[in-house]
Amino acid sequence: MLAKDDDAEFGRKARELLRGVERARKSNDYGRTLKVLVDLLHESGKYQESSWVWDFTQAYWDLKYGRVDPILAPKKTGSRPPESSQIWGARAHVAAVARIMSGFRDMTRRTSVEWIAQNCPELKHLIEPGADLVKSISSWRDEFKKGRVKNRYGRWVYERSLRQYCAKGHSADSLFYLLQRAVRQALKARKSPEQG
């Protein structure tokens, strides 16, 4: 068989496998999505990588039975458990909006944070009980800006949000809408049974 024929056959198999991702999404089955990745790697001749992802897939499926495989066990980071990546993603949106709004006319670093806290009270669900919302938003803005946030997804969302929000020249109202949407998604993920 010619290399072109091999590529065509692989492309057909890959499209077939990727339809499995669509079915998995409809049934909210992350394990099936991981299995598609395993099969795709295997079909492409990446046998070691396929085996490695298969181990992760099996560990994920074990969660349904109450078993936490060591590869999924959270690392101890202190006295309280770390927040989810979804929560850090929402905090990243807040930090990016606070940073951008502080550059608006008639806004300072302080007034932008106060405005966000006053107009988006649901943000209180992203902070620790008893914490001050204005101080928390200020802290997120500063920690993300300085690159001190350890959560990878949060860092990615922050950088992407800054690029997106700056490129489009959003108004305070449109930034506020995007912020509310991000917070709602994070809070929905926090309440999801999939999250525990």
PyMOL commands that set and color helices and strands:
alter all, ss='L'
color gray80, all
select helices_A, chain A and resi 3-26+30-43+47-65+85-101+109-119+121-126+133-145+152-168+172-191+193-195
alter helices_A, ss='H'
color red, helices_A
deselect
rebuild
show_as cartoon
